[in-house]
């Protein structure tokens, strides 16, 4: 009987994952109300897995507060002082040219997201992209490349993002004795080339002058728009917390005793499931270093494939009005290709 119940639970959770992966692209209304849809998915997953608790409810209510506050405060600051940013970007482009401007923007923000935090890096990125005179499709591509870079760069220190925080916490004892620079030593050689690649892809978008003169910038968004965006980010993060907790039984059952090669591709789940959740399940001190690199590389890469995969994606998509299918159209080709390239290289080197 218990076995039958377990099969039903795993089946229902699998259907929830399938819905989260496909419906935003198939149903326009779902795409328009993605935050509410994912919240429904999260509630359904927690209900199916029987994971409701006072602690979870408190976490879902409290955890998004810091991110939402950052989005709100920086939104107001950029509204008040955004013209200074416009002047700075315009002056930098005049000195470097559009291609160099885009290269430096993506590379520097990606690298320093490890100390700025992924959230702040994403907010700055979105504000810069808003200032650029690019077609909507090019802005989406630029946001995708920048968020991939932030996802890679932020993992280099434990303060960059939740994924790196969890990894350091779980490996601080023997045999790794992970310290502040552990992930830099472990992943640096795989991270920096990716940052250069995404910066180079961004630079290709700079074929002509990018920044309108500061006095010609579009009218700043209203306080109502800033509040609405902050609210959407709050719902999005709360939804991912519930979804991650509700899908834990499926993730734990799926990844048990799998090889590093299988885990690499199973981690594609982090396209819709917070990669920190998967890391909390997968990362153990008993894992060899080679397996750690495999797992972390796949979690970072898959996190950029879809909007729910990483917090920077959520922030940039919200601030720039990028829809799920537009993000996927820009991110899936480069992301899947890179997952294949990394899998090939890691299999040879490690």
C-alpha positions as CSV (number, residue, x, y, z in Angstrom):
1,X,0.0,0.0,0.0
2,X,2.8,2.4,1.0
3,X,4.6,1.5,-2.3
4,X,1.4,2.4,-4.3
5,X,1.1,5.7,-2.5
6,X,4.7,6.5,-3.2
7,X,4.3,5.8,-6.9
8,X,1.2,8.0,-7.0
9,X,3.1,10.8,-5.2
10,X,6.1,10.5,-7.5
11,X,3.8,10.5,-10.6
12,X,2.0,13.6,-9.4
13,X,5.2,15.5,-8.6
14,X,6.5,14.5,-12.1
15,X,3.4,16.0,-13.6
16,X,3.9,19.2,-11.7
17,X,7.4,19.5,-13.0
18,X,6.2,18.8,-16.5
19,X,3.5,21.5,-16.2
20,X,6.0,24.0,-14.8
21,X,8.3,23.3,-17.8
22,X,5.7,23.4,-20.6
23,X,2.6,25.4,-19.8
24,X,4.4,28.8,-19.7
25,X,5.2,28.2,-23.4
26,X,1.9,26.7,-24.4
27,X,-0.6,28.8,-22.6
28,X,-0.4,32.6,-23.1
29,X,-2.3,33.4,-19.9
30,X,0.1,31.2,-17.8
31,X,3.0,33.1,-19.4
32,X,1.3,36.4,-18.5
33,X,0.8,35.4,-14.9
34,X,3.9,33.2,-14.4
35,X,4.4,34.2,-10.7
36,X,0.9,33.1,-9.7
37,X,1.2,29.9,-11.8
38,X,4.4,28.9,-10.2
39,X,2.9,29.7,-6.8
40,X,0.0,27.3,-7.6
41,X,2.6,24.7,-8.7
42,X,4.5,25.2,-5.4
43,X,1.4,24.8,-3.3
44,X,0.4,21.7,-5.2
45,X,3.8,20.1,-4.9
46,X,4.0,20.8,-1.1
47,X,0.4,19.4,-0.7
48,X,1.2,16.2,-2.7
49,X,4.4,15.5,-0.9
50,X,2.8,16.3,2.5
51,X,5.5,18.8,3.3
52,X,3.4,21.5,4.9
53,X,4.7,22.9,8.2
54,X,4.8,26.1,10.2
55,X,8.5,26.4,9.4
56,X,7.9,26.1,5.7
57,X,5.1,28.7,5.7
58,X,7.3,31.1,7.7
59,X,10.2,30.5,5.3
60,X,8.0,31.1,2.3
61,X,6.8,34.4,3.8
62,X,10.1,35.6,5.2
63,X,12.7,34.4,2.7
64,X,11.6,36.7,-0.2
65,X,11.6,39.8,2.0
66,X,15.3,40.6,1.6
67,X,15.3,40.2,-2.2
68,X,12.1,42.1,-2.6
69,X,13.5,44.9,-0.4
70,X,16.6,45.1,-2.6
71,X,14.5,45.3,-5.8
72,X,12.3,48.0,-4.2
73,X,15.1,50.1,-2.8
74,X,17.3,50.0,-5.8
75,X,14.3,50.6,-8.1
76,X,13.6,53.8,-6.2
77,X,17.3,54.8,-6.2
78,X,17.6,54.2,-10.0
79,X,14.4,56.3,-10.5
80,X,15.9,59.2,-8.5
81,X,19.5,59.0,-9.7
82,X,19.3,57.0,-12.9
83,X,20.3,60.0,-15.0
84,X,23.8,59.7,-13.5
85,X,24.0,56.1,-14.6
86,X,22.9,57.2,-18.1
87,X,25.6,59.8,-18.3
88,X,28.2,57.3,-17.1
89,X,27.2,54.7,-19.6
90,X,27.0,57.2,-22.4
91,X,30.5,58.5,-21.6
92,X,32.0,55.0,-21.3
93,X,30.6,54.0,-24.7
94,X,32.1,57.2,-26.3
95,X,35.5,56.1,-25.0
96,X,35.3,52.4,-25.6
97,X,32.8,51.8,-28.4
98,X,29.6,49.7,-28.2
99,X,31.2,46.2,-28.4
100,X,33.8,46.9,-25.7
101,X,31.1,48.4,-23.5
102,X,28.9,45.3,-23.7
103,X,31.9,43.0,-23.2
104,X,33.1,44.8,-20.1
105,X,29.5,45.1,-18.7
106,X,28.9,41.4,-18.9
107,X,32.4,40.3,-17.8
108,X,32.8,42.7,-14.9
109,X,29.3,42.3,-13.5
110,X,29.6,38.5,-13.9
111,X,33.0,38.4,-12.1
112,X,32.1,40.8,-9.3
113,X,28.7,39.2,-8.7
114,X,30.7,37.0,-6.3
115,X,31.0,39.9,-4.0
116,X,28.1,42.1,-5.1
117,X,25.8,39.2,-4.7
118,X,23.8,37.9,-7.6
119,X,20.8,40.0,-6.7
120,X,22.6,43.3,-6.8
121,X,24.5,42.3,-9.9
122,X,21.2,41.5,-11.7
123,X,19.5,44.7,-10.6
124,X,22.5,46.7,-12.0
125,X,22.5,44.7,-15.2
126,X,18.8,45.3,-15.8
127,X,19.1,49.0,-15.3
128,X,22.0,49.2,-17.7
129,X,20.2,47.2,-20.4
130,X,17.2,49.5,-20.0
131,X,19.4,52.4,-21.0
132,X,20.7,50.8,-24.2
133,X,19.1,51.5,-27.6
134,X,18.8,47.9,-28.7
135,X,15.9,46.0,-30.3
136,X,13.8,44.0,-27.8
137,X,15.2,40.7,-29.1
138,X,18.8,41.9,-28.6
139,X,18.0,43.2,-25.1
140,X,16.6,39.7,-24.2
141,X,19.8,38.1,-25.6
142,X,21.9,40.5,-23.6
143,X,20.0,39.8,-20.4
144,X,20.4,36.0,-21.0
145,X,24.1,36.3,-21.5
146,X,24.5,38.6,-18.5
147,X,22.4,36.3,-16.2
148,X,24.4,33.2,-17.3
149,X,27.6,35.2,-16.4
150,X,26.2,36.2,-13.1
151,X,25.2,32.6,-12.3
152,X,28.8,31.5,-13.1
153,X,30.5,34.3,-11.3
154,X,28.4,34.4,-8.1
155,X,29.4,30.8,-7.2
156,X,33.0,31.8,-6.6
157,X,32.4,32.9,-3.0
158,X,29.9,31.8,-0.4
159,X,28.3,35.3,-0.3
160,X,27.5,35.3,-4.0
161,X,24.3,33.3,-4.0
162,X,22.5,30.6,-2.0
163,X,24.0,27.8,-4.1
164,X,27.5,28.6,-3.1
165,X,26.5,29.3,0.6
166,X,25.0,25.8,0.8
167,X,28.0,24.1,-0.8
168,X,30.5,25.7,1.6
169,X,28.3,24.9,4.6
170,X,28.1,21.3,3.6
171,X,31.8,20.9,2.9
172,X,33.3,22.9,5.7
173,X,34.2,19.7,7.6
174,X,36.6,16.9,6.5
175,X,37.8,16.1,4.0
176,X,37.5,19.4,2.2
177,X,37.6,22.0,5.1
178,X,36.0,24.4,2.6
179,X,36.9,28.1,3.3
180,X,35.9,31.3,1.7
181,X,38.0,30.7,-1.4
182,X,37.3,27.0,-1.8
183,X,34.9,27.4,-4.7
184,X,37.3,29.8,-6.5
185,X,40.0,27.2,-6.3
186,X,37.7,24.4,-7.3
187,X,35.7,26.0,-10.1
188,X,37.8,29.1,-11.2
189,X,39.4,27.4,-14.2
190,X,35.9,26.4,-15.5
191,X,34.2,29.8,-14.6
192,X,36.5,32.4,-16.1
193,X,36.4,31.0,-19.7
194,X,32.6,31.0,-19.5
195,X,32.6,34.6,-18.4
196,X,34.7,35.5,-21.3
197,X,32.5,33.6,-23.7
198,X,29.3,35.3,-22.5
199,X,31.0,38.7,-22.6
200,X,32.1,37.9,-26.2
201,X,28.6,36.9,-27.2
202,X,27.2,40.1,-25.7
203,X,29.8,42.2,-27.6
204,X,28.5,40.8,-30.9
205,X,25.2,42.7,-30.2
206,X,27.1,46.0,-30.2
207,X,27.1,46.8,-33.9
208,X,26.1,50.4,-33.6
209,X,25.9,53.2,-31.0
210,X,23.9,51.8,-28.0
211,X,23.1,54.6,-25.7
212,X,20.8,57.5,-26.4
213,X,22.0,60.8,-25.1
214,X,21.1,61.0,-21.4
215,X,18.5,63.8,-22.0
216,X,16.8,61.6,-24.6
217,X,16.3,58.7,-22.2
218,X,12.8,57.3,-21.9
219,X,10.6,58.5,-19.1
220,X,11.4,56.8,-15.8
221,X,9.0,54.2,-14.5
222,X,6.4,55.2,-11.9
223,X,6.5,54.2,-8.3
224,X,3.5,52.0,-8.9
225,X,5.4,50.1,-11.5
226,X,8.3,49.7,-9.1
227,X,6.0,48.4,-6.3
228,X,4.3,46.0,-8.7
229,X,7.6,44.6,-9.9
230,X,8.7,44.1,-6.3
231,X,5.5,42.3,-5.5
232,X,6.0,40.0,-8.5
233,X,9.5,39.2,-7.4
234,X,8.2,38.4,-3.9
235,X,5.6,36.0,-5.3
236,X,8.2,34.4,-7.6
237,X,10.7,33.7,-4.8
238,X,8.0,32.4,-2.5
239,X,6.7,30.1,-5.2
240,X,10.2,28.7,-5.8
241,X,10.7,28.0,-2.1
242,X,7.4,26.0,-2.0
243,X,8.2,24.3,-5.3
244,X,11.7,23.3,-4.1
245,X,10.5,21.9,-0.8
246,X,7.6,20.1,-2.5
247,X,9.7,18.5,-5.1
248,X,12.4,17.3,-2.7
249,X,11.1,13.7,-2.5
250,X,11.1,13.5,-6.3
251,X,14.7,14.9,-6.5
252,X,15.9,12.6,-3.7
253,X,14.3,9.5,-5.3
254,X,15.6,10.5,-8.8
255,X,19.3,11.1,-7.9
256,X,19.9,8.3,-5.5
257,X,23.0,6.3,-6.4
258,X,23.3,7.8,-9.9
259,X,26.7,8.4,-11.5
260,X,28.1,11.8,-12.0
261,X,27.3,11.6,-15.7
262,X,23.7,10.9,-15.0
263,X,23.5,13.5,-12.3
264,X,24.9,16.1,-14.7
265,X,21.8,15.7,-16.9
266,X,19.3,15.2,-14.1
267,X,20.4,18.6,-12.8
268,X,18.6,20.1,-15.8
269,X,15.8,20.2,-13.3
270,X,17.4,23.4,-12.0
271,X,15.9,25.1,-15.0
272,X,12.7,25.2,-12.9
273,X,13.8,24.0,-9.5
274,X,16.1,26.3,-7.4
275,X,19.6,24.9,-7.8
276,X,20.3,25.5,-4.1
277,X,17.6,22.9,-3.4
278,X,19.3,20.3,-5.6
279,X,22.7,21.2,-4.1
280,X,21.3,20.6,-0.6
281,X,20.3,17.1,-1.7
282,X,23.3,16.2,-3.8
283,X,26.3,17.8,-2.2
284,X,28.0,15.5,0.4
285,X,31.5,15.5,1.9
286,X,32.0,12.0,0.7
287,X,31.8,13.0,-3.0
288,X,35.1,13.1,-4.8
289,X,36.3,16.5,-6.2
290,X,35.6,15.5,-9.8
291,X,32.0,14.7,-9.0
292,X,31.6,18.1,-7.2
293,X,32.8,19.9,-10.3
294,X,30.4,17.9,-12.5
295,X,27.4,18.7,-10.3
296,X,28.2,22.4,-9.8
297,X,28.8,23.0,-13.5
298,X,25.5,21.4,-14.5
299,X,23.6,23.3,-11.8
300,X,25.0,26.6,-12.9
301,X,24.4,26.0,-16.6
302,X,20.9,24.6,-16.3
303,X,19.9,27.5,-14.0
304,X,20.2,29.9,-16.9
305,X,17.9,28.0,-19.3
306,X,14.5,29.3,-18.1
307,X,13.4,32.2,-16.1
308,X,12.6,30.3,-12.8
309,X,16.1,28.7,-12.8
310,X,17.9,31.5,-11.0
311,X,17.2,34.7,-9.1
312,X,19.1,36.9,-11.6
313,X,16.8,35.6,-14.4
314,X,13.7,36.5,-12.4
315,X,14.9,40.0,-11.6
316,X,16.0,40.8,-15.2
317,X,12.9,39.3,-16.8
318,X,10.7,41.2,-14.4
319,X,12.4,44.6,-14.9
320,X,12.8,44.2,-18.7
321,X,9.4,42.6,-19.4
322,X,10.8,39.5,-20.9
323,X,8.4,36.6,-21.4
324,X,9.1,33.0,-20.8
325,X,9.1,31.9,-24.4
326,X,11.4,34.8,-25.4
327,X,13.8,33.9,-22.6
328,X,13.8,30.3,-23.7
329,X,14.3,31.2,-27.3
330,X,17.5,33.1,-26.4
331,X,18.8,30.8,-23.6
332,X,18.1,27.2,-24.7
333,X,20.3,27.1,-27.8
334,X,23.4,28.5,-26.1
335,X,22.7,26.8,-22.8
336,X,22.2,23.3,-24.1
337,X,25.2,23.7,-26.4
338,X,27.3,24.7,-23.5
339,X,26.0,21.8,-21.4
340,X,27.1,19.5,-24.1
341,X,30.5,21.2,-24.4
342,X,31.1,21.2,-20.7
343,X,30.0,17.5,-20.4
344,X,32.5,16.6,-23.1
345,X,35.4,18.6,-21.6
346,X,34.7,17.5,-18.0
347,X,34.5,13.8,-19.1
348,X,37.9,14.1,-20.7
349,X,39.7,16.2,-18.1
350,X,38.2,14.6,-15.0
